[in-house]
Amino acid sequence: MKRRKRRRREIFIAIIFLISAIGLFSTAGWVHVKNKEQNEVLKSIQEKASILEASKEMLGIQLEEAKEKNQQLTKQMQELNAEVTLLKSQGIDVERLLNEDESDKKYAYLTFDDGPSQNTIKILDFLKLNNISATFFVTKKTDYEEVYKRIVDEGHTLALHTTTHDYAQVYRSVDSFFEDLMTVSDYVKSLTGIESKIIRFPGGSNNTVSNRYGGVGLMDKIISQVKEKGYIYYDWNVDSTDASRARQDKNVIVDSVLSQAKYQKEANILMHDAAGKGTTVEALPEIVKGLREQGFSFKAITQETTPVQFK
């Protein structure tokens, strides 16, 4: 009997122990699950915080970009207002020009060959003061590195006019022409980073002086290669005549430009900025004033500009 009671007691104690063990395991399991849930919640919060921080940084960058863009737009508006004020002071009907249909607008392209020189610097100063863009067909001048850069930095078109402008050298053959052209092209690119595809032939595309050095038909061969190599050449439809004499009279230059331009809707004007062309610089204010009175706006040549070509 005693043995049976002892046996029941042992069984009872074992059951109590088992129940306690199960409780402990259950509690440990619940704690583990709870900790896992908390870790996942914490990880989610950390991920969201990281995303918010990245978004904050991105918004900061966008805000700075917006500020910079606003400053640029403000500067452009100031420049436009300055140009409008200048035009009005010169008696130009700005409202009429703004309301003109695009098909009625007239554009003048001021182009300068043979520079740079000290005259180029004077021309750039004038253009900057009057908010005008122009085109410079340059040769290679090692003493004017900053002028090439200035042409680009001030929004003008830097175009090519061969290295030497020496007819005997340039027009000896097709290969000779491109050797000369590539020399000035590489030089300009090394200074400005610009690889220009806009060119003007010394003497124009219809020159006959090339016949003397490379034979009849040389220009046709050169022009064919120019097109194949992706260049665009520009001649002119208004001649300032500043190359007709070593030092052309200022009034002759002004009259030549204004009398020819009035028959053009897009006036591509040939001028020169070599060292001896001081009267061209002197004529420029009257030329600009007269062209504006004729209803012209000013542009620089780009690869999208319809080219004037003799051949």
Backbone as numpy.savetxt, mean C-alpha at the origin, in Angstrom:
# Nx Ny Nz CAx CAy CAz Cx Cy Cz
-25.90 -76.87 76.02 -26.73 -75.68 76.02 -25.86 -74.44 76.02
-24.88 -74.47 76.89 -23.94 -73.34 76.95 -23.21 -73.18 75.64
-22.88 -74.28 75.04 -22.16 -74.19 73.76 -23.04 -73.56 72.69
-24.34 -73.86 72.73 -25.23 -73.30 71.73 -25.36 -71.79 71.91
-25.46 -71.35 73.18 -25.56 -69.91 73.45 -24.31 -69.19 72.99
-23.16 -69.85 73.27 -21.90 -69.22 72.85 -21.86 -69.09 71.33
-22.34 -70.10 70.68 -22.34 -70.10 69.21 -23.20 -68.97 68.66
-24.41 -68.79 69.29 -25.30 -67.71 68.84 -24.68 -66.34 69.06
-23.98 -66.24 70.18 -23.34 -64.96 70.48 -22.24 -64.63 69.48
-21.48 -65.66 69.13 -20.42 -65.44 68.16 -20.99 -65.01 66.80
-22.11 -65.67 66.45 -22.76 -65.32 65.18 -23.26 -63.88 65.23
-23.86 -63.51 66.37 -24.39 -62.16 66.53 -23.29 -61.11 66.41
-22.16 -61.43 67.09 -21.02 -60.49 67.04 -20.50 -60.36 65.60
-20.45 -61.48 64.89 -19.97 -61.48 63.51 -20.88 -60.63 62.62
-22.21 -60.75 62.87 -23.18 -59.97 62.08 -22.98 -58.49 62.34
-22.82 -58.14 63.66 -22.60 -56.73 64.03 -21.35 -56.19 63.35
-20.29 -56.99 63.37 -19.03 -56.58 62.74 -19.19 -56.38 61.25
-19.94 -57.29 60.60 -20.16 -57.22 59.15 -20.94 -55.97 58.79
-22.00 -55.70 59.62 -22.80 -54.50 59.37 -21.94 -53.25 59.51
-21.08 -53.24 60.52 -20.21 -52.07 60.72 -19.24 -51.89 59.56
-18.70 -53.02 59.11 -17.74 -52.95 57.99 -18.41 -52.43 56.73
-19.65 -52.94 56.51 -20.39 -52.47 55.33 -20.63 -50.97 55.42
-20.97 -50.51 56.60 -21.21 -49.07 56.81 -19.97 -48.25 56.53
-18.83 -48.76 57.02 -17.57 -48.04 56.79 -17.23 -47.96 55.32
-17.38 -49.11 54.64 -17.11 -49.13 53.18 -18.05 -48.20 52.43
-19.30 -48.17 52.83 -20.29 -47.32 52.17 -19.93 -45.85 52.35
-19.53 -45.53 53.58 -19.14 -44.14 53.88 -17.92 -43.74 53.07
-16.93 -44.64 53.01 -15.72 -44.34 52.23 -16.05 -44.16 50.75
-16.94 -45.03 50.26 -17.34 -44.92 48.85 -18.06 -43.61 48.58
-18.92 -43.21 49.52 -19.66 -41.94 49.33 -18.70 -40.76 49.34
-17.74 -40.84 50.25 -16.74 -39.75 50.32 -15.93 -39.67 49.02
-15.57 -40.83 48.49 -14.81 -40.87 47.25 -15.60 -40.27 46.10
-16.89 -40.67 46.03 -17.76 -40.14 44.97 -17.92 -38.64 45.12
-18.10 -38.23 46.38 -18.29 -36.81 46.64 -17.05 -36.01 46.24
-15.89 -36.55 46.61 -14.64 -35.87 46.25 -14.46 -35.79 44.73
-14.81 -36.85 44.03 -14.70 -36.89 42.58 -15.60 -35.84 41.95
-16.85 -35.72 42.48 -17.77 -34.71 41.97 -17.23 -33.31 42.22
-16.66 -33.10 43.40 -16.10 -31.79 43.73 -14.91 -31.46 42.83
-14.09 -32.48 42.55 -12.94 -32.28 41.67 -13.38 -31.90 40.26
-14.44 -32.58 39.80 -14.96 -32.28 38.47 -15.53 -30.86 38.40
-16.26 -30.48 39.47 -16.81 -29.12 39.53 -15.67 -28.10 39.54
-14.64 -28.38 40.34 -13.48 -27.48 40.42 -12.77 -27.36 39.08
-12.61 -28.52 38.42 -11.97 -28.52 37.11 -12.77 -27.71 36.10
-14.11 -27.84 36.15 -14.98 -27.10 35.25 -14.86 -25.60 35.51
-14.80 -25.24 36.81 -14.66 -23.81 37.15 -13.34 -23.27 36.64
-12.27 -24.07 36.80 -10.96 -23.64 36.34 -10.93 -23.46 34.82
-11.58 -24.39 34.10 -11.64 -24.29 32.64 -12.40 -23.03 32.21
-13.54 -22.77 32.89 -14.31 -21.58 32.55 -13.52 -20.31 32.87
-12.80 -20.34 33.98 -11.98 -19.18 34.35 -10.90 -18.93 33.31
-10.32 -20.03 32.82 -9.28 -19.91 31.80 -9.85 -19.32 30.51
-11.06 -19.79 30.14 -11.71 -19.28 28.93 -12.03 -17.79 29.09
-12.53 -17.42 30.26 -12.86 -16.02 30.53 -11.62 -15.15 30.48
-10.51 -15.67 31.01 -9.25 -14.91 31.00 -8.76 -14.70 29.56
-8.87 -15.77 28.75 -8.47 -15.66 27.33 -9.37 -14.66 26.60
-10.68 -14.72 26.90 -11.61 -13.79 26.28 -11.30 -12.35 26.68
-10.90 -12.19 27.95 -10.54 -10.86 28.44 -9.33 -10.32 27.68
-8.33 -11.19 27.49 -7.14 -10.79 26.75 -7.49 -10.43 25.30
-8.35 -11.25 24.68 -8.75 -11.00 23.30 -9.51 -9.68 23.18
-10.41 -9.43 24.14 -11.15 -8.17 24.13 -10.21 -6.98 24.29
-9.16 -7.18 25.11 -8.17 -6.12 25.29 -7.44 -5.81 24.00
-7.06 -6.87 23.27 -6.38 -6.69 21.98 -7.31 -6.00 20.99
-8.57 -6.46 20.93 -9.53 -5.87 20.01 -9.79 -4.40 20.35
-9.80 -4.08 21.65 -10.00 -2.70 22.07 -8.85 -1.82 21.61
-7.62 -2.32 21.74 -6.45 -1.57 21.29 -6.48 -1.37 19.77
-6.87 -2.44 19.05 -6.97 -2.33 17.59 -8.03 -1.31 17.19
-9.16 -1.32 17.94 -10.24 -0.38 17.65 -9.77 1.06 17.90
-9.00 1.25 18.98 -8.47 2.58 19.29 -7.54 3.06 18.18
-6.66 2.14 17.73 -5.71 2.48 16.66 -6.46 2.81 15.37
-7.49 2.00 15.05 -8.28 2.25 13.85 -8.98 3.60 13.95
-9.50 3.90 15.13 -10.18 5.17 15.33 -9.22 6.34 15.14
-7.98 6.18 15.63 -6.98 7.23 15.46 -6.66 7.43 13.98
-6.55 6.31 13.25 -6.28 6.40 11.82 -7.41 7.11 11.08
-8.66 6.73 11.42 -9.81 7.36 10.78 -9.89 8.84 11.11
-9.57 9.17 12.36 -9.57 10.58 12.77 -8.54 11.38 11.97
-7.35 10.77 11.80 -6.30 11.43 11.02 -6.73 11.61 9.57
-7.36 10.58 8.98 -7.83 10.66 7.60 -8.90 11.74 7.46
-9.79 11.83 8.45 -10.83 12.86 8.40 -10.21 14.25 8.48
-9.19 14.40 9.33 -8.50 15.69 9.43 -7.83 16.07 8.11
-7.21 15.06 7.47 -6.57 15.32 6.18 -7.60 15.69 5.12
-8.75 14.99 5.11 -9.80 15.30 4.15 -10.37 16.70 4.38
-10.57 17.03 5.65 -11.08 18.36 5.97 -10.09 19.44 5.55
-8.80 19.15 5.75 -7.76 20.11 5.34 -7.78 20.30 3.83
-7.97 19.17 3.09 -8.01 19.26 1.63 -9.24 20.02 1.16
-10.38 19.78 1.81 -11.60 20.50 1.46 -11.43 21.99 1.69
-10.85 22.34 2.84 -10.60 23.75 3.17 -9.69 24.40 2.13
-8.64 23.65 1.74 -7.70 24.18 0.74 -8.40 24.39 -0.60
-9.20 23.41 -1.01 -9.91 23.53 -2.28 -10.87 24.72 -2.27
-11.58 24.89 -1.17 -12.52 26.00 -1.08 -11.79 27.34 -1.13
-10.62 27.40 -0.49 -9.85 28.64 -0.50 -9.37 28.99 -1.89
-9.29 27.98 -2.77 -8.86 28.20 -4.15 -10.04 28.41 -5.09
-11.23 28.54 -4.49 -12.41 28.83 -5.30 -13.02 27.62 -5.96
-12.65 26.39 -5.51 -13.19 25.16 -6.11 -14.53 24.82 -5.47
-15.52 24.49 -6.29 -16.83 24.10 -5.80 -16.78 22.64 -5.34
-16.46 22.44 -4.07 -16.26 21.09 -3.53 -17.55 20.29 -3.56
-18.67 20.94 -3.20 -19.95 20.22 -3.18 -20.29 19.68 -4.57
-20.01 20.47 -5.59 -20.30 20.01 -6.95 -19.45 18.81 -7.32
-18.18 18.85 -6.92 -17.29 17.73 -7.22 -17.74 16.46 -6.51
-18.18 16.61 -5.26 -18.60 15.44 -4.48 -19.87 14.82 -5.03
-20.72 15.66 -5.62 -22.00 15.16 -6.12 -21.95 14.73 -7.58
-20.78 14.87 -8.19 -20.65 14.43 -9.58 -20.80 12.92 -9.71
-21.42 12.50 -10.77 -21.47 11.08 -11.08 -20.06 10.61 -11.46
-19.72 9.36 -11.09 -18.38 8.84 -11.36 -18.01 8.96 -12.84
-18.98 8.79 -13.71 -18.71 8.85 -15.14 -18.36 10.27 -15.60
-18.69 11.28 -14.77 -18.40 12.67 -15.12 -17.08 13.16 -14.54
-16.45 12.37 -13.69 -15.25 12.83 -13.01 -14.04 12.81 -13.94
-13.13 13.74 -13.67 -11.91 13.86 -14.45 -10.71 13.69 -13.51
-9.73 12.93 -13.99 -8.56 12.66 -13.15 -7.28 13.08 -13.86
-6.40 13.66 -13.09 -5.09 14.06 -13.60 -4.02 13.23 -12.89
-3.12 12.66 -13.67 -2.00 11.88 -13.13 -0.72 12.67 -13.36
-0.19 13.28 -12.30 1.08 13.99 -12.39 2.20 12.96 -12.37
3.00 12.91 -13.42 4.09 11.93 -13.47 5.41 12.65 -13.68
6.45 12.15 -13.02 7.77 12.79 -13.07 8.82 11.75 -13.44
9.59 12.04 -14.49 10.62 11.13 -14.98 12.02 11.64 -14.63
12.95 10.70 -14.56 14.40 10.96 -14.52 14.97 11.26 -13.14
14.15 11.33 -12.10 14.68 11.60 -10.76 15.20 10.33 -10.11
15.55 10.43 -8.84 15.34 11.60 -7.99 16.50 12.60 -8.04
16.17 13.81 -7.55 17.15 14.88 -7.45 16.66 15.83 -6.35
17.34 16.94 -6.19 16.88 17.94 -5.23 15.51 18.48 -5.63
15.23 18.50 -6.92 13.91 18.94 -7.38 12.81 17.98 -6.93
13.14 16.71 -6.84 12.16 15.73 -6.36 11.74 16.06 -4.93
12.69 16.45 -4.12 12.39 16.80 -2.72 11.44 17.99 -2.68
11.68 18.99 -3.51 10.81 20.17 -3.56 9.40 19.78 -4.03
9.34 18.89 -5.01 8.04 18.44 -5.52 7.29 17.67 -4.44
7.99 16.81 -3.73 7.35 16.04 -2.65 6.81 16.97 -1.56
7.56 18.01 -1.24 7.09 18.98 -0.24 5.79 19.64 -0.70
5.76 20.02 -1.96 4.55 20.67 -2.51 3.36 19.70 -2.51
3.59 18.49 -2.95 2.51 17.50 -3.02 1.95 17.19 -1.64
2.84 17.09 -0.67 2.39 16.81 0.70 1.55 17.95 1.24
1.96 19.18 0.97 1.23 20.35 1.44 -0.16 20.41 0.82
-0.30 19.90 -0.40 -1.57 19.98 -1.13 -2.34 18.67 -1.18
-1.89 17.67 -0.41 -2.58 16.38 -0.34 -2.81 15.76 -1.72
-1.74 15.72 -2.51 -1.82 15.18 -3.87 -0.90 13.97 -3.99
-1.40 12.92 -4.63 -0.58 11.74 -4.93 -0.11 11.82 -6.37
1.12 11.38 -6.61 1.70 11.45 -7.95 2.48 10.17 -8.23
3.12 10.14 -9.39 3.87 8.96 -9.83 5.27 9.38 -10.24
6.27 8.64 -9.74 7.66 8.96 -10.03 8.32 7.79 -10.77
8.70 8.03 -12.03 9.42 7.03 -12.81 10.91 7.28 -12.60
11.51 6.45 -11.76 12.84 6.76 -11.24 13.96 6.05 -12.01
15.13 6.65 -11.92 16.37 6.02 -12.34 17.15 5.68 -11.07
18.37 5.21 -11.21 19.16 4.84 -10.03 20.11 5.97 -9.67
19.90 6.54 -8.47 20.75 7.60 -7.94 21.17 7.21 -6.52
22.43 6.92 -6.33 22.87 6.38 -5.04 22.91 7.41 -3.92
22.77 8.69 -4.24 22.81 9.71 -3.20 21.43 10.09 -2.67
20.40 9.39 -3.13 19.04 9.79 -2.77 18.23 8.63 -2.18
18.90 7.81 -1.37 18.21 6.65 -0.80 16.95 7.04 -0.04
17.03 8.12 0.75 15.88 8.51 1.56 14.73 9.05 0.71
15.04 9.56 -0.47 13.98 10.10 -1.33 13.12 8.97 -1.89
13.74 7.86 -2.29 12.96 6.70 -2.74 11.99 6.25 -1.64
12.53 6.20 -0.41 11.69 5.77 0.72 10.57 6.76 0.97
10.89 8.03 0.84 9.88 9.06 1.08 8.75 8.98 0.05
9.09 8.72 -1.18 8.07 8.58 -2.23 7.05 7.52 -1.82
7.54 6.39 -1.35 6.65 5.30 -0.94 5.90 5.66 0.34
6.62 6.17 1.33 6.02 6.46 2.64 4.92 7.51 2.55
5.02 8.42 1.58 4.03 9.50 1.48 2.91 9.18 0.50
2.83 7.90 0.09 1.67 7.43 -0.66 1.73 7.63 -2.16
2.90 7.90 -2.70 3.03 8.04 -4.15 3.38 6.69 -4.77
3.30 6.62 -6.08 3.67 5.40 -6.79 5.12 5.51 -7.24
5.90 4.51 -6.85 7.30 4.43 -7.25 7.38 3.50 -8.46
7.66 4.06 -9.62 7.70 3.31 -10.87 9.11 3.35 -11.46
9.34 2.59 -12.52 10.69 2.39 -13.05 10.88 3.07 -14.40
12.10 3.64 -14.58 12.42 4.34 -15.83 13.81 3.94 -16.34
14.27 2.77 -15.96 15.61 2.22 -16.25 16.66 2.84 -15.34
17.80 2.18 -15.26 18.87 2.60 -14.37 19.59 3.85 -14.87
19.98 3.82 -16.13 20.90 4.83 -16.65 20.23 5.89 -17.52
19.09 5.54 -18.14 18.46 6.41 -19.13 19.42 6.72 -20.29
20.40 5.89 -20.45 21.38 6.04 -21.54 20.85 5.25 -22.74
20.39 5.96 -23.77 19.78 5.29 -24.91 20.69 4.23 -25.53
21.97 4.56 -25.64 22.91 3.62 -26.26 23.02 2.35 -25.44
22.91 2.46 -24.12 22.99 1.30 -23.24 21.65 0.57 -23.19
20.59 1.32 -22.96 19.26 0.73 -22.75 18.75 0.03 -23.99
18.95 0.64 -25.16 18.35 0.13 -26.39 19.35 -0.59 -27.30
20.40 -1.13 -26.72 21.35 -1.91 -27.52 20.74 -3.23 -27.96
19.92 -3.83 -27.08 19.27 -5.10 -27.39 18.17 -5.33 -26.37
17.37 -6.38 -26.57 16.33 -6.73 -25.61 16.97 -7.09 -24.27
18.01 -7.89 -24.30 18.68 -8.29 -23.06 19.27 -7.09 -22.33
19.85 -6.17 -23.09 20.44 -4.98 -22.49 19.38 -4.14 -21.79
18.21 -4.03 -22.41 17.12 -3.27 -21.80 16.74 -3.87 -20.44
16.55 -5.18 -20.39 16.10 -5.80 -19.15 17.21 -5.84 -18.09
18.44 -5.93 -18.49 19.53 -5.83 -17.52 19.50 -4.47 -16.84
19.32 -3.44 -17.65 19.27 -2.08 -17.12 18.04 -1.89 -16.22
16.90 -2.42 -16.67 15.66 -2.28 -15.89 15.75 -3.03 -14.57
16.29 -4.24 -14.59 16.37 -5.04 -13.37 17.33 -4.44 -12.35
18.35 -3.72 -12.82 19.28 -3.09 -11.88 18.57 -2.05 -11.03
17.77 -1.18 -11.67 17.05 -0.17 -10.89 15.93 -0.83 -10.08
15.31 -1.88 -10.62 14.25 -2.58 -9.89 14.79 -3.18 -8.60
15.91 -3.87 -8.69 16.52 -4.49 -7.51 16.96 -3.43 -6.50
17.48 -2.32 -7.02 17.94 -1.24 -6.13 16.77 -0.64 -5.35
15.69 -0.35 -6.05 14.50 0.21 -5.42 13.93 -0.77 -4.39
13.88 -2.04 -4.74 13.34 -3.04 -3.82 14.19 -3.15 -2.56
15.51 -3.07 -2.71 16.39 -3.17 -1.55 16.19 -2.02 -0.58
15.76 -0.87 -1.10 15.56 0.31 -0.26 14.16 0.38 0.33
13.17 -0.03 -0.44 11.78 0.21 -0.05 10.95 -1.05 0.15
11.44 -2.18 -0.36 10.65 -3.40 -0.32 9.63 -3.49 -1.44
9.57 -2.45 -2.28 8.60 -2.41 -3.38 9.21 -3.01 -4.64
8.51 -3.99 -5.23 8.92 -4.55 -6.52 7.93 -4.03 -7.57
8.30 -2.91 -8.16 7.38 -2.22 -9.06 7.26 -2.95 -10.40
6.03 -2.98 -10.91 5.76 -3.54 -12.23 5.27 -2.47 -13.20
5.38 -1.21 -12.78 4.95 -0.09 -13.60 6.19 0.59 -14.17
6.25 0.73 -15.50 7.44 1.29 -16.12 7.08 2.35 -17.16
8.06 3.15 -17.50 7.96 4.06 -18.64 9.25 3.97 -19.43
9.14 3.78 -20.73 10.32 3.69 -21.58 10.97 5.06 -21.76
12.28 5.16 -21.66 12.95 6.41 -22.03 12.59 6.78 -23.47
12.04 7.96 -23.65 11.62 8.38 -24.98 10.23 7.92 -25.37
9.58 7.10 -24.53 8.25 6.60 -24.84 8.30 5.33 -25.66
7.17 4.64 -25.73 7.13 3.35 -26.43 7.25 3.50 -27.95
7.02 4.72 -28.46 7.09 4.93 -29.91 8.39 5.64 -30.33
9.40 5.63 -29.44 10.64 6.33 -29.77 11.31 5.70 -31.00
12.04 6.52 -31.73 12.79 6.03 -32.89 14.30 6.01 -32.64
14.72 6.63 -31.53 16.15 6.66 -31.23 16.68 5.25 -31.00
15.79 4.33 -30.56 16.21 2.95 -30.33 16.64 2.27 -31.62
16.11 2.72 -32.76 16.49 2.13 -34.05 17.99 2.28 -34.30
18.55 3.38 -33.81 19.96 3.67 -34.04 20.87 2.66 -33.34
20.41 2.12 -32.20 21.27 1.25 -31.40 20.89 -0.22 -31.50
19.59 -0.51 -31.55 19.16 -1.90 -31.55 18.48 -2.34 -32.83
18.33 -1.40 -33.75 17.72 -1.74 -35.02 16.22 -1.50 -35.04
15.67 -1.40 -36.23 14.23 -1.22 -36.41 13.49 -2.45 -35.86
12.44 -2.19 -35.15 11.66 -3.31 -34.59 12.07 -3.68 -33.18
13.12 -3.05 -32.64 13.56 -3.40 -31.28 12.47 -3.13 -30.25
11.80 -1.97 -30.38 10.77 -1.64 -29.39 9.64 -2.66 -29.39
9.26 -3.16 -30.55 8.22 -4.19 -30.60 8.64 -5.44 -29.83
9.90 -5.80 -29.98 10.41 -6.99 -29.27 10.44 -6.74 -27.76
10.89 -5.54 -27.37 10.95 -5.21 -25.94 9.55 -5.18 -25.34
8.62 -4.54 -26.04 7.25 -4.44 -25.52 6.63 -5.82 -25.34
6.88 -6.71 -26.28 6.37 -8.07 -26.17 6.89 -8.75 -24.91
8.19 -8.60 -24.66 8.80 -9.21 -23.47 8.32 -8.53 -22.18
8.13 -7.23 -22.24 7.63 -6.49 -21.08 6.29 -7.06 -20.63
5.41 -7.30 -21.58 4.08 -7.83 -21.25 4.19 -9.26 -20.71
5.04 -10.06 -21.31 5.21 -11.45 -20.87 5.73 -11.51 -19.43
6.56 -10.54 -19.07 7.16 -10.54 -17.74 6.28 -9.85 -16.69
5.10 -9.42 -17.10 4.13 -8.89 -16.14 4.25 -7.41 -15.85
5.00 -6.68 -16.66 5.10 -5.24 -16.49 3.98 -4.53 -17.27
3.65 -3.33 -16.82 2.72 -2.47 -17.55 3.45 -1.17 -17.86
3.47 -0.76 -19.12 4.15 0.48 -19.47 3.14 1.59 -19.71
3.52 2.79 -19.31 2.66 3.96 -19.42 3.36 5.06 -20.21
2.70 5.52 -21.26 3.17 6.70 -21.97 2.42 7.91 -21.40
2.02 8.87 -22.22 1.35 10.07 -21.72 0.46 10.65 -22.81
-0.52 11.46 -22.40 -1.36 12.16 -23.37 -1.32 13.67 -23.18
-0.52 14.12 -22.20 -0.28 15.55 -22.00 1.22 15.72 -21.79
1.84 16.54 -22.63 3.29 16.77 -22.56 3.54 18.18 -22.04
4.22 18.26 -20.90 4.51 19.58 -20.32 5.55 20.34 -21.14
6.24 19.67 -22.04 7.32 20.20 -22.89 8.53 20.65 -22.07
8.61 20.23 -20.81 9.77 20.65 -20.02 11.05 19.93 -20.44
10.94 18.92 -21.32 12.14 18.24 -21.83 12.52 18.75 -23.22
11.74 19.69 -23.76 12.03 20.20 -25.10 13.25 21.10 -25.12
13.55 21.68 -23.98 14.73 22.52 -23.84 15.42 22.18 -22.53
16.70 22.51 -22.43 17.43 22.25 -21.19 16.76 22.95 -20.01
16.29 24.17 -20.24 15.56 24.90 -19.20 14.36 25.59 -19.85
13.23 24.90 -19.80 12.03 25.42 -20.44 11.44 26.55 -19.61
10.85 27.54 -20.27 10.19 28.64 -19.58 9.02 28.13 -18.75
8.90 28.63 -17.53 7.84 28.17 -16.62 6.45 28.36 -17.23
6.20 29.51 -17.84 4.88 29.80 -18.40 4.54 28.87 -19.57
5.56 28.48 -20.32 5.34 27.54 -21.43 4.89 26.19 -20.87
5.52 25.78 -19.79 5.16 24.50 -19.14 3.71 24.55 -18.67
3.33 25.61 -17.98 1.96 25.75 -17.47 0.96 25.73 -18.62
1.21 26.54 -19.63 0.29 26.62 -20.76 0.18 25.30 -21.51
1.30 24.60 -21.65 1.29 23.32 -22.37 0.41 22.30 -21.65
0.55 22.23 -20.34 -0.24 21.25 -19.58 -1.72 21.60 -19.61
-2.06 22.85 -19.31 -3.47 23.22 -19.19 -4.18 23.20 -20.54
-3.48 23.58 -21.59 -4.13 23.61 -22.92 -4.38 22.20 -23.44
-3.52 21.25 -23.12 -3.72 19.88 -23.57 -4.68 19.10 -22.66
-4.60 19.36 -21.36 -5.40 18.59 -20.40 -6.90 18.82 -20.58
-7.30 19.99 -21.01 -8.73 20.30 -21.09 -9.47 19.40 -22.09
-8.72 18.71 -22.95 -9.34 17.80 -23.91 -9.35 16.34 -23.41
-8.86 16.13 -22.20 -8.75 14.78 -21.66 -9.68 14.59 -20.46
-10.19 13.38 -20.35 -10.94 13.02 -19.15 -10.00 12.42 -18.10
-8.98 11.73 -18.59 -7.90 11.24 -17.72 -6.60 11.75 -18.32
-6.04 12.75 -17.68 -4.84 13.41 -18.19 -3.60 12.78 -17.56
-2.82 12.07 -18.37 -1.56 11.47 -17.92 -0.44 12.44 -18.35
0.08 13.19 -17.38 0.90 14.36 -17.66 2.38 14.05 -17.50
3.14 14.24 -18.56 4.58 14.00 -18.56 5.32 15.24 -18.06
6.07 15.05 -16.97 6.96 16.09 -16.44 8.26 15.43 -16.02
9.22 16.25 -15.64 10.53 15.72 -15.27 11.02 16.36 -13.97
11.70 15.54 -13.15 12.23 16.04 -11.88 13.74 15.84 -11.78
14.42 15.85 -12.93 15.87 15.77 -12.93 16.45 17.07 -12.36
17.75 17.09 -12.16 18.40 18.21 -11.49 18.20 19.54 -12.20
18.11 19.53 -13.53 18.00 20.78 -14.27 16.60 21.30 -14.48
15.60 20.66 -13.86 14.21 20.99 -14.16 13.57 21.86 -13.07
14.27 22.93 -12.71 13.74 23.82 -11.68 12.48 24.54 -12.10
12.35 24.86 -13.38 11.14 25.58 -13.82 9.89 24.68 -13.77
10.09 23.38 -13.81 8.95 22.46 -13.63 8.42 22.58 -12.21
9.32 22.66 -11.26 8.92 22.85 -9.86 8.18 24.18 -9.71
8.70 25.22 -10.35 8.08 26.54 -10.27 6.69 26.55 -10.90
6.52 25.75 -11.94 5.24 25.73 -12.66 4.16 24.93 -11.94
4.55 24.07 -11.05 3.63 23.10 -10.46 2.44 23.74 -9.74
2.61 24.78 -8.91 1.43 25.38 -8.26 0.39 25.88 -9.24
0.82 26.54 -10.32 -0.14 27.04 -11.30 -0.79 25.90 -12.07
-0.03 24.84 -12.32 -0.59 23.68 -13.01 -1.70 23.05 -12.17
-1.43 22.84 -10.90 -2.42 22.21 -10.01 -3.66 23.09 -9.89
-3.45 24.38 -9.69 -4.59 25.30 -9.58 -5.43 25.27 -10.86
-4.76 25.33 -12.02 -5.49 25.33 -13.28 -6.23 24.03 -13.54
-5.62 22.89 -13.18 -6.28 21.59 -13.37 -7.50 21.47 -12.47
-7.40 21.97 -11.25 -8.55 21.93 -10.35 -9.68 22.80 -10.89
-9.34 23.93 -11.43 -10.37 24.79 -12.02 -11.04 24.12 -13.22
-10.32 23.25 -13.89 -10.90 22.50 -15.01 -11.70 21.28 -14.53
-11.73 21.06 -13.22 -12.54 19.97 -12.66 -11.79 18.68 -12.42
-10.48 18.71 -12.47 -9.69 17.49 -12.27 -9.46 17.20 -10.79
-9.49 15.91 -10.45 -8.96 15.41 -9.18 -7.66 14.69 -9.49
-6.84 14.48 -8.46 -5.51 13.92 -8.69 -5.41 12.49 -8.17
-4.70 11.67 -8.96 -4.45 10.28 -8.58 -3.03 9.89 -8.95
-2.53 8.87 -8.27 -1.28 8.23 -8.69 -1.61 7.03 -9.56
-0.74 6.73 -10.48 -0.93 5.56 -11.34 -0.79 4.30 -10.51
-1.66 3.33 -10.74 -1.54 2.00 -10.16 -1.65 0.99 -11.29
-1.50 -0.28 -10.97 -1.62 -1.31 -12.00 -3.05 -1.44 -12.52
-4.00 -0.82 -11.80 -5.40 -0.84 -12.25 -5.72 0.35 -13.14
-4.81 1.32 -13.22 -5.05 2.50 -14.05 -4.99 2.12 -15.53
-5.97 2.55 -16.28 -5.97 2.29 -17.72 -4.75 2.96 -18.34
-3.86 2.21 -18.97 -2.62 2.82 -19.46 -2.81 3.59 -20.76
-2.11 4.73 -20.85 -1.97 5.43 -22.13 -0.74 4.84 -22.80
-0.92 4.28 -24.00 0.19 3.60 -24.69 0.20 4.02 -26.16
1.35 4.49 -26.62 1.48 4.90 -28.01 1.44 3.70 -28.95
2.05 2.59 -28.53 2.11 1.40 -29.39 1.18 0.32 -28.83
